[in-house]
Amino acid sequence: MNSQLKRGTLELCALSAVSRADCYGYELVNRISKCMEITEGTIYPLMKRLKESGLIESYIVESPEGPPRKYYKITQSGKEELQRLSEEWFEFTASVSELLKGEYEDDSGK
């Protein structure tokens, strides 16, 4: 996937994944990687920005398999932002699909 497309949709994908269930960073990377290739180095700066914006919260959970894990949880503001971004996404993709299929008329009515 084009890196600019990926960059533009990553926030939406992260909020969507976290809205379904709290998760830690590596788990989040695995969830998102099912539809687009990303790395842990990409997700952590994004999660920091989302946390600073109040869209997610984090908490620590002890792990029986190693060090404690930082889990991410969506906030009410995050749910509202996810709803807004989702609506924009569906409107945008529908418009682009129509354009690609040639379903828009040009100015001459053709």
MODELLER restraints for C-alpha pairs under 7 A, 6 or more apart:
rsr = mdl.restraints
at = mdl.atoms
rsr.add(forms.Gaussian(group=physical.xy_distance, feature=features.Distance(at['CA:1:A'], at['CA:36:A']), mean=6.95, stdev=0.5))
rsr.add(forms.Gaussian(group=physical.xy_distance, feature=features.Distance(at['CA:12:A'], at['CA:82:A']), mean=6.44, stdev=0.5))
rsr.add(forms.Gaussian(group=physical.xy_distance, feature=features.Distance(at['CA:12:A'], at['CA:85:A']), mean=6.42, stdev=0.5))
rsr.add(forms.Gaussian(group=physical.xy_distance, feature=features.Distance(at['CA:13:A'], at['CA:32:A']), mean=6.73, stdev=0.5))
rsr.add(forms.Gaussian(group=physical.xy_distance, feature=features.Distance(at['CA:15:A'], at['CA:74:A']), mean=6.96, stdev=0.5))
rsr.add(forms.Gaussian(group=physical.xy_distance, feature=features.Distance(at['CA:15:A'], at['CA:82:A']), mean=6.14, stdev=0.5))
rsr.add(forms.Gaussian(group=physical.xy_distance, feature=features.Distance(at['CA:16:A'], at['CA:82:A']), mean=6.71, stdev=0.5))
rsr.add(forms.Gaussian(group=physical.xy_distance, feature=features.Distance(at['CA:17:A'], at['CA:31:A']), mean=6.99, stdev=0.5))
rsr.add(forms.Gaussian(group=physical.xy_distance, feature=features.Distance(at['CA:18:A'], at['CA:72:A']), mean=6.83, stdev=0.5))
rsr.add(forms.Gaussian(group=physical.xy_distance, feature=features.Distance(at['CA:18:A'], at['CA:73:A']), mean=6.06, stdev=0.5))
rsr.add(forms.Gaussian(group=physical.xy_distance, feature=features.Distance(at['CA:18:A'], at['CA:74:A']), mean=6.00, stdev=0.5))
rsr.add(forms.Gaussian(group=physical.xy_distance, feature=features.Distance(at['CA:19:A'], at['CA:74:A']), mean=5.68, stdev=0.5))
rsr.add(forms.Gaussian(group=physical.xy_distance, feature=features.Distance(at['CA:22:A'], at['CA:71:A']), mean=6.31, stdev=0.5))
rsr.add(forms.Gaussian(group=physical.xy_distance, feature=features.Distance(at['CA:22:A'], at['CA:72:A']), mean=5.49, stdev=0.5))
rsr.add(forms.Gaussian(group=physical.xy_distance, feature=features.Distance(at['CA:22:A'], at['CA:73:A']), mean=4.92, stdev=0.5))
rsr.add(forms.Gaussian(group=physical.xy_distance, feature=features.Distance(at['CA:23:A'], at['CA:71:A']), mean=5.04, stdev=0.5))
rsr.add(forms.Gaussian(group=physical.xy_distance, feature=features.Distance(at['CA:23:A'], at['CA:72:A']), mean=5.49, stdev=0.5))
rsr.add(forms.Gaussian(group=physical.xy_distance, feature=features.Distance(at['CA:24:A'], at['CA:69:A']), mean=6.42, stdev=0.5))
rsr.add(forms.Gaussian(group=physical.xy_distance, feature=features.Distance(at['CA:24:A'], at['CA:70:A']), mean=5.56, stdev=0.5))
rsr.add(forms.Gaussian(group=physical.xy_distance, feature=features.Distance(at['CA:24:A'], at['CA:71:A']), mean=4.17, stdev=0.5))
rsr.add(forms.Gaussian(group=physical.xy_distance, feature=features.Distance(at['CA:24:A'], at['CA:72:A']), mean=5.95, stdev=0.5))
rsr.add(forms.Gaussian(group=physical.xy_distance, feature=features.Distance(at['CA:25:A'], at['CA:44:A']), mean=6.98, stdev=0.5))
rsr.add(forms.Gaussian(group=physical.xy_distance, feature=features.Distance(at['CA:26:A'], at['CA:40:A']), mean=6.56, stdev=0.5))
rsr.add(forms.Gaussian(group=physical.xy_distance, feature=features.Distance(at['CA:29:A'], at['CA:38:A']), mean=6.61, stdev=0.5))
rsr.add(forms.Gaussian(group=physical.xy_distance, feature=features.Distance(at['CA:29:A'], at['CA:39:A']), mean=6.48, stdev=0.5))
rsr.add(forms.Gaussian(group=physical.xy_distance, feature=features.Distance(at['CA:29:A'], at['CA:40:A']), mean=6.23, stdev=0.5))
rsr.add(forms.Gaussian(group=physical.xy_distance, feature=features.Distance(at['CA:29:A'], at['CA:43:A']), mean=6.83, stdev=0.5))
rsr.add(forms.Gaussian(group=physical.xy_distance, feature=features.Distance(at['CA:50:A'], at['CA:56:A']), mean=5.84, stdev=0.5))
rsr.add(forms.Gaussian(group=physical.xy_distance, feature=features.Distance(at['CA:51:A'], at['CA:57:A']), mean=5.74, stdev=0.5))
rsr.add(forms.Gaussian(group=physical.xy_distance, feature=features.Distance(at['CA:54:A'], at['CA:77:A']), mean=6.77, stdev=0.5))
rsr.add(forms.Gaussian(group=physical.xy_distance, feature=features.Distance(at['CA:55:A'], at['CA:74:A']), mean=6.13, stdev=0.5))
rsr.add(forms.Gaussian(group=physical.xy_distance, feature=features.Distance(at['CA:55:A'], at['CA:75:A']), mean=5.43, stdev=0.5))
rsr.add(forms.Gaussian(group=physical.xy_distance, feature=features.Distance(at['CA:55:A'], at['CA:77:A']), mean=5.39, stdev=0.5))
rsr.add(forms.Gaussian(group=physical.xy_distance, feature=features.Distance(at['CA:55:A'], at['CA:78:A']), mean=3.83, stdev=0.5))
rsr.add(forms.Gaussian(group=physical.xy_distance, feature=features.Distance(at['CA:56:A'], at['CA:72:A']), mean=6.45, stdev=0.5))
rsr.add(forms.Gaussian(group=physical.xy_distance, feature=features.Distance(at['CA:56:A'], at['CA:73:A']), mean=5.41, stdev=0.5))
rsr.add(forms.Gaussian(group=physical.xy_distance, feature=features.Distance(at['CA:56:A'], at['CA:74:A']), mean=4.31, stdev=0.5))
rsr.add(forms.Gaussian(group=physical.xy_distance, feature=features.Distance(at['CA:56:A'], at['CA:75:A']), mean=5.12, stdev=0.5))
rsr.add(forms.Gaussian(group=physical.xy_distance, feature=features.Distance(at['CA:56:A'], at['CA:78:A']), mean=6.08, stdev=0.5))
rsr.add(forms.Gaussian(group=physical.xy_distance, feature=features.Distance(at['CA:57:A'], at['CA:72:A']), mean=5.69, stdev=0.5))
rsr.add(forms.Gaussian(group=physical.xy_distance, feature=features.Distance(at['CA:57:A'], at['CA:73:A']), mean=5.20, stdev=0.5))
rsr.add(forms.Gaussian(group=physical.xy_distance, feature=features.Distance(at['CA:57:A'], at['CA:74:A']), mean=6.31, stdev=0.5))
rsr.add(forms.Gaussian(group=physical.xy_distance, feature=features.Distance(at['CA:57:A'], at['CA:75:A']), mean=6.59, stdev=0.5))
rsr.add(forms.Gaussian(group=physical.xy_distance, feature=features.Distance(at['CA:58:A'], at['CA:70:A']), mean=6.27, stdev=0.5))
rsr.add(forms.Gaussian(group=physical.xy_distance, feature=features.Distance(at['CA:58:A'], at['CA:71:A']), mean=5.37, stdev=0.5))
rsr.add(forms.Gaussian(group=physical.xy_distance, feature=features.Distance(at['CA:58:A'], at['CA:72:A']), mean=4.47, stdev=0.5))
rsr.add(forms.Gaussian(group=physical.xy_distance, feature=features.Distance(at['CA:58:A'], at['CA:73:A']), mean=6.07, stdev=0.5))
rsr.add(forms.Gaussian(group=physical.xy_distance, feature=features.Distance(at['CA:59:A'], at['CA:70:A']), mean=5.55, stdev=0.5))
rsr.add(forms.Gaussian(group=physical.xy_distance, feature=features.Distance(at['CA:59:A'], at['CA:71:A']), mean=5.32, stdev=0.5))
rsr.add(forms.Gaussian(group=physical.xy_distance, feature=features.Distance(at['CA:59:A'], at['CA:72:A']), mean=6.68, stdev=0.5))
rsr.add(forms.Gaussian(group=physical.xy_distance, feature=features.Distance(at['CA:60:A'], at['CA:68:A']), mean=6.33, stdev=0.5))
rsr.add(forms.Gaussian(group=physical.xy_distance, feature=features.Distance(at['CA:60:A'], at['CA:69:A']), mean=5.53, stdev=0.5))
rsr.add(forms.Gaussian(group=physical.xy_distance, feature=features.Distance(at['CA:60:A'], at['CA:70:A']), mean=4.53, stdev=0.5))
rsr.add(forms.Gaussian(group=physical.xy_distance, feature=features.Distance(at['CA:60:A'], at['CA:71:A']), mean=6.05, stdev=0.5))
rsr.add(forms.Gaussian(group=physical.xy_distance, feature=features.Distance(at['CA:61:A'], at['CA:68:A']), mean=5.49, stdev=0.5))
rsr.add(forms.Gaussian(group=physical.xy_distance, feature=features.Distance(at['CA:61:A'], at['CA:69:A']), mean=5.29, stdev=0.5))
rsr.add(forms.Gaussian(group=physical.xy_distance, feature=features.Distance(at['CA:61:A'], at['CA:70:A']), mean=6.44, stdev=0.5))
rsr.add(forms.Gaussian(group=physical.xy_distance, feature=features.Distance(at['CA:62:A'], at['CA:68:A']), mean=4.24, stdev=0.5))
rsr.add(forms.Gaussian(group=physical.xy_distance, feature=features.Distance(at['CA:62:A'], at['CA:69:A']), mean=6.30, stdev=0.5))
rsr.add(forms.Gaussian(group=physical.xy_distance, feature=features.Distance(at['CA:63:A'], at['CA:69:A']), mean=6.46, stdev=0.5))
rsr.add(forms.Gaussian(group=physical.xy_distance, feature=features.Distance(at['CA:98:A'], at['CA:104:A']), mean=6.49, stdev=0.5))
